[in-house]
Amino acid sequence: MMRLVVVSNRVTMPERGEKVAAGGLAVALRSALEQHGGLWFGWSGAVSGEPAAQLEPVKHGKVSYAVTDLTEAERQSYYLGFANRALWPLMHYRLGLTEFPRADYAGYLGVNRRFARLLIPLLKPDDVIWIHDYHLIPLAAELRRRGVTNRIGYFHHIPWPPAEVFGSLPFSSTLISTMTAYDLIGLQTQNDVANLIGGLVALCGAHRDGNRVRTGQREAVVQAFPIGIDVEGFRKLAQASIRAATQPVRATTAPLGSRKLVIGVDRLDYSKGIVQRLEAFGTFLRNHPEYRGDVGLLQIAPPSRSDVPEYAELDRMSDEVAGRLNAALGEFDWTPIRVVKKAYSRSALAGLYRRAQVGLVTPMRDGMNLVAKEYVAAQNPGNPGVLVLSRFAGAAHQLGEALIVNPFDTHEVAEAIRTALAMPLSERQRRFERLYATISSTDIDWWTSRYLAALSGLDIPSGDIVPPGRPKTRRNTRKSGMNTSLARADMLPQASRPTHGKGGASRGKALPNAPSAG
């Protein structure tokens, strides 16, 4: 049986006891690895003067962890620099916030080279390697350059912009060409797929054949795999949190009494539209004064990347806007907006979602946004809340029964809040049932098994990826999942099985001209 090797920028070791916010990459990957076993490799999150030259994996249950520190120079150039001040805003269509120092790009490539050197001694011939997100785009090319011929897949969790946006990056042609070192590239939506394929064709002359792109002797499949959540697990968390009346839920619901709750949960990031959301809630209260005193907004926004100036400015602006609106609209016994800048446990968040009549998920641009799916999963089927969702979140391609809004239009968002609060029970139940059917049929097990089956070399029909807003029959992926798909891949002809090391073969083809990130 093949082993799964997951590579991501950050690896949260179990013994560290770090809080993990609802949704996001860490929750999804831990769920997959705990179920299937394997190796998780990446940055420890720590900085040291001289990181180890080799790694010794540490095993916890079915998962082995191999982590490396970064130097302070690497953290500045690779992480805070190129990843978060060039690629992150670029991928979210925010060209005005991008910075492209060549020293940062050199540091980004340098860390990817070092990751490749550290990972190779840990690999086995039949490993399937699954690399995640924009921090590690050139990693497969670095592995190929060093003779690795295993099956390598990549999943991009954030949006991929069109060629005319990505092409503003000074190193765009070189960087995007490294994508063809992967066997399978997964993205969240068909729009992202079209944008990446268009960029490969326009910027590095790739040849397209449907969802396959070729440069030289390398061919990559580009396909949409909308990420899901552990729907059943999150539903049970919400039920248990309400029954147990956990402290955060008590502290939130006690002052509310019979008042209604609108909730937003996001990292403090400019892509999430938090300031615009606060302004929209203020517009809602001004336009509909009958709701004043009867409904409040709770915005949970744990700080992130505080070393980046744009994030510090967003922190200041969110406090300023909330304070201004509370001063103008609040009463002595009612504060319309509460902004809490700390992380909560998933259990506490699940209970808060279930208590909230409206889930306000209005990013300016988002790859998927798992908070939208978690809000739906947490609802009481007998008396569900209503999801208000940005049209620019990847989740909007699946969750068409939400109230879809333009987050740049504060009046439209304000009116959606009012529509949600006034929606009859029968309509709320109808929308909830369809939304729940969609998220449960495309949950985290579905995502993992579909992606890994495709990465293992099995052909996944295009119809097996759920189209926008159309749920499909639930498969028992919890029992089959990766083990079944990889066992089936194990029965492929020997020439089709991945190997590692010089002289190996991948799907029976040599890879002499894999693009280099160097």
C-alpha positions in Angstrom: 0.0 0.0 0.0 1.3 3.4 -0.9 2.0 6.0 1.8 0.6 9.5 1.8 3.2 12.3 2.3 1.6 15.7 2.9 3.7 18.9 2.6 2.5 22.3 3.8 4.0 25.5 4.9 3.0 25.1 8.5 2.8 21.9 10.5 1.1 22.1 13.9 2.5 19.4 16.2 -0.1 17.7 18.4 1.8 18.2 21.6 2.1 21.9 21.1 -1.6 22.3 22.0 -2.0 25.2 19.7 -5.5 26.4 18.9 -6.7 25.9 15.4 -9.4 28.2 14.1 -12.5 26.8 12.5 -12.0 25.7 8.9 -8.7 26.1 7.1 -5.9 23.9 5.9 -4.7 22.6 9.2 -8.1 21.1 10.2 -8.6 19.5 6.7 -5.1 17.9 6.6 -5.1 16.6 10.1 -8.4 15.0 9.5 -7.1 13.2 6.3 -3.8 12.1 7.9 -5.4 10.8 11.1 -7.8 8.7 9.1 -5.3 7.4 6.6 -1.8 7.6 8.2 1.4 9.0 6.7 4.0 11.7 6.9 3.4 15.5 7.4 6.3 17.7 6.5 6.8 21.4 6.7 7.8 24.5 8.7 7.6 24.2 12.5 6.6 27.9 12.9 9.8 28.5 14.9 12.8 30.5 14.0 16.4 29.4 14.8 19.9 30.5 13.9 20.9 27.2 12.3 18.0 24.8 11.3 18.8 21.1 11.3 20.5 19.7 8.3 18.4 16.5 8.5 15.1 15.6 10.1 14.0 12.7 12.3 10.2 12.2 12.1 8.2 12.0 15.3 5.2 9.7 15.3 1.9 10.4 16.9 -0.7 7.7 16.3 -0.9 7.0 12.5 0.9 10.3 11.6 4.6 11.0 11.5 5.6 14.6 11.7 8.8 16.1 10.3 9.3 19.8 10.8 12.1 22.3 10.3 12.7 25.7 11.6 13.4 28.8 9.4 16.1 31.3 9.9 15.0 34.9 10.6 16.2 35.9 7.1 14.1 33.1 5.6 11.0 34.0 7.5 11.4 37.6 6.3 11.9 36.8 2.6 10.0 33.6 2.1 7.1 33.9 4.4 6.5 37.6 5.3 8.0 38.8 2.1 7.2 36.9 -1.1 4.4 34.6 0.2 2.4 37.2 2.1 3.3 40.5 0.4 3.5 39.3 -3.2 1.6 36.1 -3.8 -1.2 36.5 -1.2 -2.4 39.9 -2.5 -1.8 39.0 -6.1 -3.8 35.8 -5.8 -6.6 37.8 -4.2 -6.6 40.4 -7.1 -5.2 43.1 -4.8 -2.4 44.5 -7.1 -2.2 47.7 -5.2 -0.9 45.8 -2.1 1.7 43.7 -3.8 5.5 44.1 -3.4 8.0 42.3 -5.6 11.5 42.6 -4.2 13.9 40.2 -6.0 15.6 39.4 -2.7 12.2 38.1 -1.4 11.8 35.9 -4.5 15.3 34.5 -4.1 14.5 33.7 -0.4 11.2 32.0 -1.5 13.1 29.8 -4.0 15.8 29.1 -1.4 13.4 27.8 1.2 11.7 25.5 -1.4 15.1 24.1 -2.4 15.9 23.4 1.3 12.5 21.8 1.8 13.3 19.5 -1.2 16.7 18.6 0.2 15.2 17.7 3.6 12.2 15.8 2.3 14.0 13.5 -0.2 15.7 11.3 2.5 12.3 10.7 4.1 10.6 9.5 0.9 9.9 5.9 0.0 9.5 4.5 -3.6 5.7 4.2 -3.5 4.9 7.4 -1.6 2.3 9.7 -3.1 3.2 13.3 -2.3 0.6 15.9 -1.8 1.9 19.5 -1.6 -0.3 22.4 -0.4 -0.7 26.0 -1.3 1.1 29.0 -2.6 4.1 28.9 -0.3 5.3 25.8 -2.1 4.5 26.3 -5.8 8.0 25.4 -7.0 8.6 22.5 -4.7 7.7 19.7 -7.2 10.1 21.2 -9.7 12.9 21.1 -7.1 12.1 17.5 -6.3 12.0 16.6 -10.0 15.4 18.3 -10.5 16.8 16.0 -7.8 15.5 12.9 -9.4 12.2 12.3 -7.6 9.7 10.6 -9.9 6.9 9.8 -7.4 3.4 10.9 -8.2 3.2 14.5 -6.9 0.0 16.5 -6.5 -0.6 20.1 -5.6 -3.7 21.7 -4.1 -4.1 25.5 -4.3 -6.4 26.6 -1.4 -6.8 30.3 -2.4 -8.0 31.8 -5.7 -5.9 31.7 -8.8 -6.2 35.0 -10.8 -6.3 35.4 -14.6 -3.2 35.7 -16.7 -3.3 39.5 -16.9 -3.3 39.7 -13.1 -0.7 36.9 -12.4 1.4 38.3 -15.2 2.1 41.4 -13.3 4.5 39.4 -11.1 8.0 40.1 -12.5 8.8 36.4 -12.3 5.4 35.1 -13.5 6.5 33.0 -16.5 9.3 31.2 -14.5 7.1 30.6 -11.5 4.0 29.4 -13.3 6.1 27.1 -15.5 7.1 25.1 -12.4 3.4 24.0 -12.0 3.8 21.5 -14.8 6.2 19.5 -12.6 3.1 18.2 -10.8 1.0 15.3 -12.0 -2.2 16.7 -10.7 -3.1 20.3 -9.8 -6.3 20.8 -7.8 -8.1 24.1 -7.4 -11.3 25.1 -5.7 -13.5 26.2 -8.6 -13.8 25.9 -12.4 -13.0 29.6 -12.6 -9.7 29.0 -10.9 -9.0 26.0 -13.3 -9.7 28.2 -16.3 -7.4 31.0 -15.0 -4.5 28.7 -14.3 -4.7 26.9 -17.6 -5.0 30.3 -19.4 -2.0 31.5 -17.5 0.1 28.4 -18.5 -0.8 28.9 -22.1 -0.3 32.7 -22.2 2.8 33.0 -20.0 4.9 29.9 -20.8 3.4 28.6 -24.1 1.9 25.4 -22.7 -0.3 23.3 -25.0 -3.8 22.5 -23.7 -5.9 19.4 -24.3 -9.1 19.7 -22.2 -7.9 19.8 -18.6 -4.4 18.6 -19.5 -1.5 21.0 -20.1 1.9 20.1 -21.6 5.2 21.8 -21.6 8.1 19.9 -23.1 7.8 16.3 -21.9 5.8 17.1 -18.8 2.0 16.9 -18.7 -0.2 18.0 -15.8 -3.9 17.6 -15.1 -5.7 20.7 -13.8 -9.0 20.0 -12.1 -11.4 21.5 -9.6 -11.8 19.7 -6.2 -13.9 22.0 -3.9 -12.7 21.3 -0.4 -15.2 20.1 2.2 -15.5 19.8 6.0 -16.2 17.0 8.5 -20.0 17.7 8.3 -21.2 15.0 10.7 -18.4 15.8 13.2 -19.1 19.5 13.2 -22.9 19.0 13.5 -22.2 16.9 16.6 -19.8 19.5 18.0 -22.6 22.2 17.7 -25.2 20.0 19.4 -22.8 19.1 22.3 -21.7 22.7 22.7 -25.2 23.9 23.1 -26.2 21.1 25.5 -23.1 21.7 27.6 -23.5 25.5 27.5 -19.8 26.0 27.1 -18.4 29.2 28.6 -18.0 31.2 25.3 -21.6 30.2 24.4 -23.0 31.2 27.8 -21.0 34.5 27.8 -22.4 35.3 24.4 -26.0 34.2 24.7 -26.7 35.5 28.3 -26.5 39.2 27.5 -28.5 38.6 24.3 -31.5 37.2 26.0 -34.2 37.0 23.2 -32.1 39.2 20.9 -31.0 37.8 17.5 -27.3 37.2 16.7 -25.5 37.8 13.4 -22.0 36.2 13.4 -18.8 36.5 11.4 -15.7 34.5 11.9 -12.5 35.2 10.0 -8.8 35.7 10.3 -8.0 39.4 10.5 -7.1 39.7 6.8 -8.0 42.3 4.2 -9.3 39.6 1.9 -12.1 38.8 4.3 -13.9 42.1 4.0 -14.3 42.6 7.8 -14.3 46.5 7.7 -16.8 46.5 4.8 -19.0 44.0 6.8 -19.0 46.2 9.9 -20.1 49.1 7.7 -22.8 47.0 6.1 -24.2 46.1 9.5 -24.2 49.8 10.4 -26.1 50.5 7.2 -28.6 47.8 8.0 -29.3 49.4 11.4 -29.7 52.8 10.0 -32.0 51.7 7.2 -34.1 49.5 9.5 -34.2 51.2 12.9 -36.9 48.7 14.0 -34.1 46.2 14.6 -32.1 48.5 16.8 -31.8 46.9 20.2 -33.0 43.6 18.9 -30.0 42.2 17.0 -26.3 42.3 17.4 -23.2 41.4 15.3 -20.4 39.3 16.8 -17.3 39.4 14.7 -14.6 37.0 15.8 -11.3 38.0 14.1 -8.1 36.4 15.4 -5.1 38.5 14.4 -2.7 37.1 11.8 0.6 38.2 10.2 0.8 41.2 12.6 4.3 41.8 11.3 2.9 42.8 7.9 2.0 46.6 7.9 -1.2 46.1 6.0 -2.5 43.8 8.7 -1.7 46.2 11.5 -3.6 48.9 9.6 -6.6 46.6 9.2 -6.5 45.9 13.0 -6.6 49.6 13.7 -9.4 50.2 11.1 -11.7 47.5 12.4 -11.5 48.9 15.9 -12.1 52.4 14.6 -15.1 51.4 12.6 -16.7 49.3 15.3 -16.2 52.1 17.9 -17.7 54.7 15.6 -20.8 52.6 14.8 -21.3 51.6 18.5 -21.0 55.2 19.6 -23.5 56.3 16.9 -26.1 53.5 17.1 -25.7 51.8 20.5 -27.8 52.2 23.7 -26.8 52.0 27.4 -28.1 48.4 27.5 -27.2 47.3 23.9 -23.9 47.3 22.0 -24.7 46.6 18.3 -21.2 45.3 17.3 -18.7 43.2 19.3 -15.3 42.5 17.7 -13.4 39.8 19.5 -9.8 39.4 18.4 -8.9 36.0 19.8 -9.1 32.4 18.6 -11.8 30.1 20.0 -12.0 26.3 20.0 -13.9 24.6 17.2 -16.4 23.4 19.8 -17.1 26.9 21.0 -17.4 28.2 17.5 -19.8 25.4 16.5 -22.1 26.4 19.4 -22.0 30.1 18.5 -22.8 29.3 14.9 -25.8 27.3 16.0 -27.0 30.2 18.2 -26.7 32.7 15.4 -29.7 33.5 13.2 -27.5 34.8 10.4 -24.0 33.7 9.3 -22.3 36.6 7.6 -19.6 35.3 5.3 -18.6 38.2 3.0 -15.0 38.0 1.9 -13.9 40.2 -1.0 -12.2 37.2 -2.5 -11.8 33.7 -1.1 -10.7 30.3 -2.5 -13.5 28.4 -0.7 -14.3 29.7 2.8 -15.0 26.7 5.0 -16.7 28.9 7.7 -19.7 29.1 5.3 -19.9 25.3 5.3 -19.4 25.0 9.0 -22.1 27.5 9.7 -24.6 25.4 7.7 -23.4 22.2 9.4 -24.0 23.6 12.8 -27.6 24.7 12.3 -30.6 23.2 14.1 -32.7 21.6 11.2 -35.9 22.5 13.0 -35.0 26.2 13.3 -32.0 26.9 11.1 -30.3 30.2 10.6 -29.6 31.8 7.2 -26.2 32.0 5.4 -25.4 35.4 3.7 -22.5 34.6 1.4 -20.2 36.6 -0.9 -20.4 35.8 -4.6 -16.6 36.0 -4.6 -16.1 33.1 -2.2 -15.5 29.7 -3.8 -18.3 28.3 -1.7 -20.8 30.4 -3.6 -20.3 28.0 -6.6 -21.8 25.2 -4.5 -24.0 26.9 -1.9 -26.5 28.6 -4.2 -29.3 28.4 -1.6 -27.5 31.0 0.5 -28.3 34.7 0.1 -25.5 35.6 -2.4 -24.3 39.2 -2.2 -21.7 41.5 -3.6 -19.5 42.4 -0.6 -18.4 45.6 -2.2 -22.0 46.9 -2.0 -22.7 47.6 1.7 -26.4 48.4 0.9 -26.9 45.0 -0.8 -25.3 43.2 2.2 -27.4 45.3 4.6 -30.6 44.3 2.8 -29.5 40.6 2.8 -29.2 40.8 6.6 -32.7 42.2 6.8 -34.0 39.5 4.4 -32.3 36.7 6.5 -33.8 38.0 9.8 -37.3 38.3 8.3 -37.3 35.0 6.4 -40.1 32.6 7.3 -39.3 29.3 9.0 -40.5 27.2 6.0 -38.1 29.1 3.6 -35.2 28.8 6.1 -35.8 25.1 6.3 -36.0 24.6 2.6 -32.7 26.5 2.0 -31.0 24.7 4.9 -32.0 21.2 3.6 -30.5 21.9 0.2 -27.4 23.4 1.6 -26.9 20.6 4.0 -27.3 18.0 1.3 -24.6 19.7 -0.8 -22.0 20.0 2.0 -22.6 16.5 3.3 -22.2 14.9 -0.2 -19.0 16.9 -0.8 -17.4 16.6 2.7 -13.8 16.2 3.6 -13.8 12.5 3.0 -15.2 13.0 -0.5 -12.6 15.7 -1.2 -9.7 13.5 0.0 -10.8 10.4 -1.7 -11.6 12.1 -5.0 -8.3 14.0 -5.1 -6.1 11.0 -4.0 -7.8 8.7 -6.5 -7.0 11.1 -9.3 -3.5 11.6 -8.0 -3.0 7.8 -7.9 -3.5 7.7 -11.6 -7.2 6.7 -11.7 -9.4 8.6 -14.1 -12.1 10.6 -12.3 -15.0 11.5 -14.6 -15.6 15.2 -14.8 -19.2 14.5 -13.6 -17.8 13.2 -10.3 -17.0 16.7 -9.3 -20.2 18.2 -8.1 -21.3 21.2 -10.3 -22.3 24.5 -8.6 -25.4 24.1 -6.4 -26.2 20.5 -7.4 -25.8 17.9 -4.6 -25.0 14.3 -5.5 -25.6 11.0 -3.7 -23.4 10.5 -0.7 -20.7 7.8 -1.1 -19.5 5.9 1.9 -16.0 7.5 1.6 -15.3 7.2 5.3 -15.0 3.4 4.8 -13.2 3.5 1.5 -11.4 6.8 1.3 -7.7 6.9 0.5 -7.1 3.3 1.4 -9.4 2.0 -1.3 -8.2 4.4 -3.9 -4.6 3.7 -3.2 -5.2 0.0 -3.1 -6.8 0.2 -6.5 -3.8 2.2 -7.7 -1.6 -0.5 -6.3 -3.1 -2.9 -8.9 -2.1 -0.7 -11.8 0.6 -2.0 -14.1 4.0 -1.8 -12.7 5.1 0.9 -15.2 2.3 3.1 -14.0 3.3 3.0 -10.4 5.3 5.9 -9.0 8.9 5.4 -7.9 11.5 7.6 -6.2 15.1 8.0 -7.1 17.2 8.2 -10.2 16.3 5.9 -13.0 12.7 5.5 -11.8 9.6 6.0 -13.9 6.3 7.8 -13.5 3.4 6.4 -15.5 6.0 4.8 -17.7 7.5 8.1 -18.8 10.9 9.6 -18.2 11.1 13.1 -16.9 14.3 14.5 -18.2 13.1 18.1 -18.7 11.2 18.9 -15.6 11.2 22.7 -15.1 13.5 24.1 -12.5 12.7 26.7 -10.0 16.3 27.7 -9.9 
